[in-house]
Amino acid sequence: MADTSAIRVMLVDDHAPFRKAVAELLAAEHDFELVGEASDGAQALEMARELMPDVVLMDISMPGVDGLEATRRIKAEIPCVRIVILTASECGRSHLEALKRGAHGCLQKAVEPRVLLDTLRRVARGEPSISRGLAALLLEDLAWGSPPTPSPAPLGVEVTRRERESLELVAQGRSIQEASAALGLAENAVSNHLANLLEKLHIGERVQAAGRALRRQPAARPDEVEREVMSR
């Protein structure tokens, strides 16, 4: 009988040997249950609808529907599902785009098994997994000025001082524990600031999608614009 408290994981990758390795890793842990495997983004969406996993471990580069598009579609239909992007290279611009589309983190495939498992656990708890590189890219895109006060950034995201400070420390390579010590905050407070920032980023992408829809269809009805935004 399956453990109802286990973290339900769905794995999406077009390389069967990699899926097998991750499946064996998860099977050795008592707090994970691998509920399904998909080899492309289209299949991933169908399986996510049926299986309702807690976390999807998603390869970004796949033939047909890639990880970016699959992330967008899954989050549009099943917002509660959390997605961690897998990459064979350093997390870069395409992975930042995945965050904007609803992903909660990014991992390199060559990462140590312990790091992969810990990341899945944190993301399942609602904590983001933002690497130093992704944090730095996000800071660039937000392009804040000084002083660090709440202000709308170019991405259309209004960021608080604590959210900015937390992200800056992660961009410097600090862990959540180190960032919390530097800011004099509890670890869960720093995690919450980062999670709130990610959620604003997701919403900001949808707002921008609505703007693009209106520019393409000046006479569009509100329900048409809503459908455009929800498809993002």
C-alpha positions in Angstrom: 0.0 0.0 0.0 1.4 3.4 -1.0 2.4 5.8 1.7 -0.1 8.6 1.5 2.4 11.0 3.2 5.1 10.4 0.5 6.0 13.1 -2.0 4.4 12.1 -5.3 7.0 12.8 -8.1 6.5 12.6 -11.8 9.7 12.4 -14.0 9.8 13.9 -17.5 12.9 13.1 -19.6 13.5 11.7 -23.0 16.5 9.6 -21.9 15.4 6.3 -20.5 18.7 5.5 -18.7 18.4 8.8 -16.8 14.8 8.1 -15.8 15.9 4.7 -14.6 18.6 6.1 -12.4 16.3 8.7 -10.9 13.6 6.1 -10.3 16.1 3.9 -8.4 17.2 6.9 -6.4 13.7 7.7 -5.4 12.7 4.1 -4.7 15.5 4.0 -2.0 13.9 6.8 -0.1 10.8 6.2 2.2 9.4 9.7 1.6 9.1 9.6 -2.2 6.7 7.8 -4.6 7.4 7.9 -8.3 3.9 8.0 -9.7 4.7 8.3 -13.4 7.3 8.8 -16.2 7.0 10.7 -19.4 9.3 11.1 -22.3 8.1 14.4 -23.7 6.1 17.5 -22.7 2.8 16.6 -24.4 2.8 13.2 -22.6 3.7 15.0 -19.3 0.6 17.2 -19.5 -1.6 14.2 -20.0 -0.1 12.3 -17.1 -0.1 15.3 -14.8 -3.9 15.7 -15.4 -4.4 12.1 -14.4 -1.9 11.6 -11.7 -1.8 15.0 -10.0 1.8 14.7 -8.7 3.2 17.0 -6.0 6.4 17.7 -7.9 7.3 17.3 -11.6 11.0 16.8 -12.4 11.2 18.2 -15.9 13.9 18.1 -18.5 14.1 21.4 -20.4 15.4 19.9 -23.7 13.1 17.4 -25.3 11.9 16.8 -28.8 8.4 18.0 -29.7 7.0 19.9 -26.7 10.0 20.9 -24.6 10.2 21.6 -20.9 9.5 25.3 -21.2 6.2 24.8 -23.0 5.2 21.8 -20.9 5.8 23.9 -17.7 3.6 26.7 -19.1 0.8 24.3 -20.0 0.9 22.3 -16.7 1.0 25.4 -14.5 -1.9 26.9 -16.5 -4.1 23.8 -15.9 -2.8 22.6 -12.5 -1.4 25.5 -10.6 -0.8 23.5 -7.4 1.8 21.2 -9.1 5.4 22.3 -8.4 8.0 21.9 -11.2 11.7 21.6 -11.0 13.6 22.0 -14.2 16.4 19.6 -15.1 19.3 20.8 -17.3 22.5 19.3 -18.6 24.3 22.7 -18.4 24.5 25.6 -16.0 21.2 27.2 -15.3 20.9 30.2 -17.7 18.5 32.4 -19.5 16.2 29.6 -20.7 15.9 28.3 -17.1 15.1 31.8 -15.9 12.3 31.8 -18.5 11.1 28.5 -17.0 10.8 30.3 -13.6 8.7 33.0 -15.2 6.4 30.4 -16.6 5.8 28.8 -13.2 8.8 26.5 -12.3 10.0 26.6 -8.7 13.6 25.7 -9.3 16.4 24.4 -11.6 18.8 21.5 -11.1 21.8 20.2 -13.2 21.5 16.6 -14.1 25.0 16.0 -12.8 24.1 17.2 -9.3 24.8 14.9 -6.3 21.8 12.6 -5.4 21.6 14.2 -2.0 21.1 17.7 -3.5 18.5 16.4 -5.9 16.5 14.7 -3.1 16.8 17.7 -0.7 15.7 20.1 -3.5 12.6 18.0 -4.2 11.7 17.9 -0.5 12.1 21.7 -0.2 10.1 22.4 -3.3 7.3 20.0 -2.1 7.2 22.1 1.1 6.6 25.2 -0.9 10.2 26.5 -0.7 11.8 27.8 -4.0 15.1 26.4 -5.2 17.0 29.4 -6.8 20.6 28.8 -7.6 23.3 31.5 -7.4 23.3 31.9 -11.2 19.6 32.2 -11.5 19.4 34.7 -8.7 22.0 36.9 -10.4 20.1 36.7 -13.7 16.9 37.6 -12.0 18.6 40.6 -10.4 19.7 41.8 -13.8 16.2 41.5 -15.2 14.7 43.3 -12.3 17.3 46.0 -12.7 16.6 47.7 -9.4 18.1 51.1 -8.5 18.9 52.5 -5.1 17.7 52.9 -2.4 16.3 49.4 -1.9 12.6 50.4 -1.5 9.5 48.7 -2.8 9.2 49.7 -6.5 7.8 48.3 -9.7 10.7 46.6 -11.7 10.8 46.4 -15.5 9.3 42.9 -15.3 6.2 44.4 -13.8 6.9 42.9 -10.4 6.7 45.0 -7.2 9.4 43.8 -4.9 9.8 44.5 -1.1 13.1 45.4 0.5 13.3 42.0 2.3 12.6 40.1 -1.0 15.4 42.1 -2.7 17.9 41.6 0.1 17.1 37.8 0.3 17.6 37.4 -3.5 20.8 39.5 -3.4 22.3 37.2 -0.8 21.5 34.1 -2.8 23.0 35.7 -5.8 26.2 36.1 -3.7 26.2 32.4 -3.1 24.8 32.4 0.4 22.6 29.5 1.5 19.2 30.1 3.1 20.8 29.5 6.5 23.5 32.1 5.8 21.1 34.6 4.4 18.8 34.3 7.4 21.8 34.9 9.7 22.9 37.9 7.7 19.4 39.4 7.7 18.6 38.5 11.3 15.5 36.5 10.1 14.3 33.0 10.6 15.2 30.6 7.8 11.5 30.1 6.9 11.1 33.9 6.6 13.8 34.1 4.0 12.3 31.1 2.2 8.9 32.8 2.2 10.4 36.1 0.8 11.9 34.1 -2.1 8.7 32.1 -2.6 6.7 35.3 -2.7 9.1 36.8 -5.2 8.7 33.8 -7.5 4.9 34.0 -7.2 5.0 37.6 -8.2 7.3 36.7 -11.1 4.7 34.1 -12.3 1.9 36.6 -12.0 4.0 39.3 -13.8 4.4 36.9 -16.7 0.7 36.5 -17.0 0.1 40.2 -16.8 2.6 40.7 -19.6 0.9 37.9 -21.6 -2.4 39.9 -21.2 -0.7 43.0 -22.5 0.7 41.1 -25.5 -2.8 39.7 -26.2 -4.4 43.2 -26.1 -1.7 44.6 -28.4 -2.4 41.8 -30.9 -6.2 42.1 -30.6 -7.1 45.7 -29.7 -10.8 44.9 -29.9 -10.5 41.6 -28.0 -13.3 40.9 -25.5 -12.3 40.5 -21.8 -13.1 36.7 -21.9 -10.7 36.4 -24.9 -7.9 38.1 -23.0 -8.5 35.9 -20.0 -8.2 32.8 -22.1 -4.9 34.1 -23.5 -3.5 34.8 -20.0 -4.6 31.4 -18.6 -2.9 29.6 -21.5 0.4 31.1 -20.5 
